[in-house]
Amino acid sequence: MEIRKNETQLVCIARFIAKEGESDQLIKNLHALLLPTHQEGGCIRYELNQSIDNPHVITFIEKFYDQKTFDSHCNQKYIVDFFKGDKPDHVKEFDVSLHKEILK
């Protein structure tokens, strides 16, 4: 079996750990990013998830057409505003990792 990678599409996993007592507000604020992101031209997938084992862990699984459309997403006003305003108020830890999908 040949293993290939999708060399253009970009997958982003953004993991947030909410501050104590801030999970619900963080989810509300992150949920507000869904609709405008889904309307971006390069957005293929943008879903919000909560850990079953630790409800303070909230994760976005994102897929964009390419690096350029992902970079454009990161520079949207609503994303910049979230990271400057809401994130410091509600997030204890944050990390992001970028991936390429492995195809069969």
C-alpha positions as CSV (number, residue, x, y, z in Angstrom):
1,M,0.0,0.0,0.0
2,E,1.3,3.4,-1.0
3,I,1.0,6.1,1.8
4,R,0.6,9.6,0.5
5,K,0.1,12.9,2.2
6,N,-2.2,15.7,1.1
7,E,0.5,18.3,0.3
8,T,-1.8,21.3,-0.1
9,Q,-4.6,21.1,2.6
10,L,-3.6,22.1,6.1
11,V,-5.1,20.5,9.3
12,C,-4.9,22.5,12.5
13,I,-5.5,21.1,16.0
14,A,-6.0,23.9,18.4
15,R,-6.3,22.8,22.1
16,F,-7.5,25.1,24.8
17,I,-7.5,24.3,28.6
18,A,-10.0,26.6,30.3
19,K,-9.3,28.3,33.6
20,E,-11.2,26.9,36.5
21,G,-14.9,27.9,36.3
22,E,-14.4,29.3,32.7
23,S,-15.2,26.3,30.5
24,D,-18.8,27.3,29.7
25,Q,-17.8,30.9,28.8
26,L,-14.8,29.7,26.7
27,I,-17.1,27.3,24.8
28,K,-19.6,30.1,24.2
29,N,-16.8,32.4,22.9
30,L,-15.3,29.7,20.7
31,H,-18.7,28.7,19.4
32,A,-19.2,32.3,18.1
33,L,-16.2,31.7,15.8
34,L,-17.9,28.8,14.0
35,L,-20.3,30.5,11.6
36,P,-17.9,33.2,10.3
37,T,-15.1,30.7,9.9
38,H,-17.4,28.3,8.0
39,Q,-18.2,31.1,5.6
40,E,-14.5,31.7,4.8
41,G,-13.6,30.6,1.3
42,G,-10.8,28.2,2.2
43,C,-12.5,26.5,5.2
44,I,-13.1,22.8,4.7
45,R,-13.7,21.7,8.3
46,Y,-13.9,23.7,11.5
47,E,-15.4,21.8,14.5
48,L,-15.4,22.4,18.2
49,N,-15.0,19.5,20.6
50,Q,-14.8,19.0,24.4
51,S,-12.9,16.2,26.1
52,I,-14.9,13.5,27.7
53,D,-12.2,12.8,30.3
54,N,-11.5,16.5,31.1
55,P,-14.3,19.0,30.3
56,H,-11.8,21.9,30.7
57,V,-10.1,20.7,27.4
58,I,-11.7,22.2,24.3
59,T,-10.3,21.5,20.9
60,F,-10.9,22.9,17.4
61,I,-10.2,20.4,14.6
62,E,-9.7,22.6,11.5
63,K,-9.0,21.9,7.8
64,F,-8.2,24.6,5.3
65,Y,-7.6,24.4,1.6
66,D,-3.9,25.5,1.9
67,Q,-1.5,27.4,4.1
68,K,-2.5,30.7,2.5
69,T,-6.2,30.3,3.4
70,F,-5.2,29.2,6.9
71,D,-3.1,32.3,7.3
72,S,-6.0,34.4,6.1
73,H,-8.2,32.8,8.7
74,C,-5.7,33.5,11.5
75,N,-5.8,37.2,10.4
76,Q,-9.6,37.6,10.4
77,K,-10.7,40.3,12.9
78,Y,-12.9,37.9,14.9
79,I,-9.9,35.5,15.4
80,V,-7.5,38.3,16.3
81,D,-10.0,39.8,18.7
82,F,-10.6,36.4,20.4
83,F,-6.9,35.9,21.0
84,K,-6.3,39.4,22.3
85,G,-9.5,39.6,24.5
86,D,-11.3,36.4,25.3
87,K,-8.3,34.0,25.4
88,P,-6.4,35.7,28.2
89,D,-9.6,35.9,30.3
90,H,-10.7,32.3,30.0
91,V,-7.7,30.1,28.8
92,K,-5.1,28.6,31.2
93,E,-3.1,26.8,28.5
94,F,-3.2,26.8,24.7
95,D,-1.3,24.9,22.0
96,V,-1.7,24.5,18.2
97,S,-0.2,21.9,15.9
98,L,-0.3,21.8,12.1
99,H,-0.7,18.6,10.1
100,K,-1.0,17.1,6.7
101,E,-3.7,14.5,6.1
102,I,-2.3,11.0,5.3
103,L,-4.2,9.5,2.4
104,K,-4.4,5.8,1.4
